[in-house]
Amino acid sequence: MVLDRIILGIDPGTCIMGYGIIHVINNKPKLLSMGHIEINKFSDPYLKLKYIYDRTLSLIIQYTPDELAIEAPFYGKNVQSMLKLGRAQGAAISAALSRNLPIFEYAPKKIKMAITGNGNASKEQVAMILKNLLKLDALPTKLDATDGLAAAFCHFYQNNALSSTGKSYSGWADFAKKNNDRIK
């Protein structure tokens, strides 16, 4: 188990990309940064991809993360939207690969489940849990930022927090009882 690591979480998008960065020391996560990157100012789809790559790379250079946790594209009703989202995700992944970062991909429902205990939670519910968990004064203007942060926390929970504590759960009530600090 790594006692000191930085996790970059990304919620890819073709209009807005959210990100969150946590520093985990001795199994305790601390927020380093979160925000969003406006991509919709570019009309050329290839310039959007370059911008995603460049901005992801600049985050990697600035914060030197050890791992990238990224939300996987999901299929809704529009195949074209999913393909565009996959390209955006690929641009961010390419930036991480250029710096030899391990990449971990999580389905949106998996991320929501890790944060809220409900795979169908809303963006607002995810944001409020993270706000309470980190004792933030306010939420960011774009919830894409908390979605990126949620990807980082999902990775932290999946690969460190729950497994290293040796806890197991028989259901939601048992989880809530053993993780009172995460519930409000």
N, C-alpha and C positions, 0 to 999 in steps of 0.2 A: 504494500500500500504506500502510495506517495503521500508524504506529509505536507508538501508545499507544492502547489500547482495553480496555474491560472487557466481558466476555461473561458473561451470566447463562444458565446451563443449567438446564432444568427437566425432571424426570421426573414428568409429571402422574399423579395418582391420585385415587381417590374415598375412600380410607382414609388413605393417606400420600402426600404429595407430596415428592419429593426435589429439592434444588437444589444447585448448585455455582456459584461465581463466581470467575472468573480475571481477572487483570490482565495484559495482554500489553504488554510494553515492548520495543521493538526485536526483535520476533519471539521473545521469551522469556516463556513463561507463568509466572505466580506465583499460587498459591492465595490468594484473599482470604477465602473462607468456603465452607463446605458444611454442609448439615444436612437435616433433614426436618421437615415440618409435619404434625402429627396432625390429620386431618380426621374420623376416625371417631367423635369425641366428639359429633358432630351427627347426629341421626337424620333430620332434615328434609333432603332432597336439595337443596333450593333454598338453605338456609342453608349447606350445604357449598360450593356454588358461590360464594356471597357471600364466605365465608371464604377460599376459594382466591384470589378476586379481590383481597380486602383484603390478604392476606399477600404476594401477588406484588407488589402495588403498594407495600407497605412495603419490600420488598427493593429495588425499583427506586428508591424515594426515598432509601434508606440508601446504596446502592452506586453509583447513577447509571450503570448499564451503557449501553453503546453499542449492544448487540445482544442479542437473545434467541434462544437455540437451544433448541428443544423437541422432545421425543420424540413422534413421531406415534403415534396409537392403532393397534393391530394387531388383526386379526380372529383370534380363537382359535376356541373351540367355542361360545361364548355371545355372540350378537348383542347382547343387553341389556347385557352387561358392556362391550362395545366402545362402545355408544352413551353409557353413563355416563362412560366414560373420555374420549370425545370432548367431552362437556359440560365436564368438568374442564379439559381442554386449552383449550377455548374461553374459560373464565373467566380462565385465566392469560394467554392471548393478548389478551383484551380489556383486561386491566390494562396490558400492554405497548403496545397501540394507543393507550390513553388518554394515554400519554407519548411517542407517535410513535417508538417503538423499531422498528427493522427486525426482522422475525421470520424465522427460518430453521427449517424443520421437517425432521427426519431420522427415517427408519425405524429401528426398534430394531436390525435387522441391520446397517444402515449404521454406527450408533454403535459396535456391538460390533466390527465390522470395523476401524473407524478406531483403536480402542484396542488390540485384541488381535491383529488380523490374521485373526480367525475370526468370521464373522457369526453363528455358533451358540454362541458362548462363553457361559458361565454368568455370573450376577451376581457370583459369587465371583471368577471369573477377571478380570473387568473391574476389580473392586475391588482385587485384588492388583497388577495392572499399574499402576493409578493410585497405589497406596500406594508402590510401588517408584519410580515416576517422580517423585513429589513428596517422597520420603523421609519419609513420615509414620510416626510412632511406632506408631500403631494405626489400625484401621479404625473408622468410625462404627458405632454400635449398629444402625442401619438402613441396609441397602445401597441403599435408595432415594436416599440422599444421594450415594453414589458414582455412581449412575445419572444423577442430575442433573449431577454434575461431568463425567461422560463425555459428555453432550450438549454441554457447553461446549467440551471438548477436541476433540470431533468437528468442531465448527464451526471451531475454531482450525486444526486440521489440514487441513480441506477448503479453507479460504479463505486460508490464510497460510503455514503452516510448510512443507508439501511443495511448493506451487507457487512460493513465493518462493526456495527453495533451488535450483530448477532441476533437482531430482533426478527421475529416472524409474526405474521398477523393472521388471525382467523377470519377477519372481515373488517368492514369499515369501522364498526364500533370499537373493535380491538385496536385498530390503527389510531383512531382518535384518542383513545384512552392512553396509549403509549407515546403519543406525540402531541400532548396538550399545548406545547409551545408553538405549534404550527396551526392551531385552530383558534379562531376568534369568534 
